[in-house]
Amino acid sequence: MVTTSSQERGARLRELGATHVLNRSGAGGPDAPAGFDAVIDVVAGPRLPGFLAKLNADGRHVAVGVLG
């Protein structure tokens, strides 16, 4: 499962094997989970608090690159 900022990137991620593609807010339709065990964040911009709020208990946030 991944998030992306555009439909074009989402299509490419599906080609690479992603089973679920969510938009940057974490919304992704009726089968999207309510929370996540891990978030790998390559931006860590102003949406960071929202990503942290979506972590399950004992979930992990990994900041790979920080632009904002």
Backbone as CSV, one residue per row, in Angstrom:
resi,resn,N_x,N_y,N_z,CA_x,CA_y,CA_z,C_x,C_y,C_z
1,MET,0.842,-1.164,0.000,0.000,0.000,0.000,0.893,1.235,0.000
2,VAL,0.558,2.199,-0.832,1.346,3.422,-0.950,0.414,4.621,-1.055
3,THR,0.963,5.797,-0.817,0.242,7.034,-1.107,1.010,7.789,-2.173
4,THR,0.295,8.618,-2.899,0.925,9.410,-3.941,0.139,10.701,-4.138
5,SER,0.752,11.626,-4.848,0.122,12.928,-5.046,-0.567,13.070,-6.395
6,SER,-0.475,12.069,-7.263,-1.122,12.192,-8.574,-1.599,10.834,-9.077
7,GLN,-2.591,10.858,-9.947,-3.107,9.628,-10.536,-2.062,8.952,-11.427
8,GLU,-1.251,9.763,-12.107,-0.221,9.203,-12.974,0.798,8.408,-12.165
9,ARG,1.219,8.969,-11.046,2.159,8.245,-10.192,1.497,7.002,-9.603
10,GLY,0.232,7.109,-9.267,-0.497,5.954,-8.747,-0.527,4.818,-9.750
11,ALA,-0.746,5.142,-11.013,-0.759,4.115,-12.058,0.613,3.450,-12.170
12,ARG,1.666,4.234,-12.102,3.024,3.671,-12.175,3.311,2.786,-10.962
13,LEU,2.860,3.213,-9.778,3.070,2.409,-8.580,2.328,1.077,-8.665
14,ARG,1.135,1.089,-9.274,0.407,-0.173,-9.487,1.188,-1.093,-10.429
15,GLU,1.777,-0.509,-11.491,2.599,-1.299,-12.409,3.784,-1.938,-11.681
16,LEU,4.285,-1.262,-10.656,5.430,-1.762,-9.892,5.016,-2.743,-8.794
17,GLY,3.689,-2.950,-8.633,3.245,-3.963,-7.687,2.434,-3.494,-6.501
18,ALA,2.168,-2.210,-6.386,1.360,-1.725,-5.266,-0.059,-2.296,-5.363
19,THR,-0.557,-2.809,-4.264,-1.902,-3.389,-4.261,-2.969,-2.356,-3.949
20,HIS,-2.630,-1.347,-3.155,-3.553,-0.257,-2.822,-2.792,1.052,-3.002
21,VAL,-3.414,2.004,-3.665,-2.816,3.323,-3.847,-3.780,4.339,-3.248
22,LEU,-3.308,5.058,-2.250,-4.119,6.071,-1.578,-3.635,7.452,-1.983
23,ASN,-4.513,8.466,-1.849,-4.035,9.811,-2.081,-3.265,10.289,-0.849
24,ARG,-2.626,11.437,-0.918,-1.753,11.904,0.162,-2.476,12.053,1.499
25,SER,-3.777,12.212,1.490,-4.510,12.330,2.756,-4.674,10.980,3.436
26,GLY,-4.417,9.901,2.710,-4.619,8.559,3.245,-5.967,7.990,2.876
27,ALA,-6.772,8.758,2.132,-8.063,8.267,1.679,-7.859,7.377,0.455
28,GLY,-8.639,6.321,0.369,-8.436,5.448,-0.767,-9.592,4.529,-1.052
29,GLY,-10.771,4.872,-0.621,-11.919,4.050,-0.922,-12.344,3.184,0.240
30,PRO,-13.367,2.379,0.016,-13.962,1.607,1.110,-13.059,0.520,1.683
31,ASP,-12.073,0.049,0.920,-11.205,-1.009,1.451,-9.911,-0.475,2.052
32,ALA,-9.777,0.844,2.162,-8.584,1.427,2.771,-8.633,1.220,4.282
33,PRO,-7.504,0.875,4.878,-7.495,0.669,6.326,-7.648,1.981,7.083
34,ALA,-8.122,1.885,8.318,-8.275,3.073,9.162,-6.936,3.539,9.714
35,GLY,-6.011,2.611,9.907,-4.705,2.954,10.463,-3.621,2.108,9.834
36,PHE,-2.381,2.486,10.106,-1.229,1.840,9.495,-0.219,1.431,10.558
37,ASP,0.478,0.323,10.319,1.537,-0.113,11.220,2.828,0.652,10.967
38,ALA,3.013,1.113,9.739,4.228,1.859,9.394,3.906,2.881,8.318
39,VAL,4.519,4.041,8.440,4.443,5.083,7.424,5.882,5.420,7.055
40,ILE,6.211,5.251,5.787,7.532,5.639,5.289,7.323,6.928,4.513
41,ASP,7.837,8.008,5.060,7.534,9.354,4.574,8.766,9.958,3.919
42,VAL,8.667,10.282,2.629,9.799,10.867,1.915,9.696,12.382,1.777
43,VAL,8.669,12.980,2.385,8.498,14.426,2.314,8.525,15.065,3.698
44,ALA,7.712,14.551,4.621,7.611,15.079,5.991,7.291,16.568,6.017
45,GLY,6.388,16.976,5.156,5.984,18.373,5.090,4.851,18.682,6.054
46,PRO,3.994,19.604,5.687,2.926,20.047,6.579,1.879,18.975,6.882
47,ARG,1.851,17.885,6.142,0.877,16.820,6.408,1.371,15.801,7.436
48,LEU,2.559,15.994,7.954,3.130,15.058,8.917,2.206,14.769,10.098
49,PRO,1.579,15.761,10.745,0.688,15.442,11.869,-0.454,14.504,11.476
50,GLY,-0.980,14.649,10.274,-2.043,13.769,9.807,-1.572,12.344,9.619
51,PHE,-0.338,12.177,9.137,0.223,10.835,8.978,0.442,10.182,10.333
52,LEU,0.936,10.946,11.285,1.148,10.408,12.635,-0.171,9.984,13.262
53,ALA,-1.226,10.737,12.989,-2.548,10.414,13.548,-3.102,9.118,12.973
54,LYS,-2.643,8.716,11.800,-3.142,7.490,11.168,-2.370,6.237,11.583
55,LEU,-1.336,6.397,12.413,-0.579,5.233,12.862,-1.385,4.425,13.874
56,ASN,-1.323,3.102,13.750,-1.899,2.215,14.755,-1.067,2.304,16.031
57,ALA,-1.594,1.777,17.132,-0.828,1.712,18.375,0.481,0.987,18.100
58,ASP,1.572,1.511,18.620,2.911,0.972,18.406,3.360,1.039,16.946
59,GLY,2.706,1.889,16.128,3.120,2.063,14.743,4.420,2.854,14.656
60,ARG,5.029,2.818,13.494,6.301,3.502,13.286,6.214,4.477,12.120
61,HIS,6.840,5.627,12.312,6.982,6.628,11.250,8.451,6.676,10.885
62,VAL,8.749,6.493,9.603,10.134,6.527,9.125,10.266,7.702,8.176
63,ALA,11.127,8.660,8.516,11.386,9.795,7.649,12.617,9.470,6.805
64,VAL,12.399,9.267,5.508,13.487,8.902,4.595,14.182,10.155,4.078
65,GLY,13.412,11.150,3.744,13.935,12.426,3.277,12.989,13.496,3.771
66,VAL,13.504,14.628,4.096,12.655,15.679,4.647,12.835,16.923,3.790
67,LEU,11.757,17.320,3.113,11.800,18.505,2.257,11.187,19.726,2.925
68,GLY,10.258,19.484,3.852,9.545,20.616,4.439,9.655,20.644,5.933
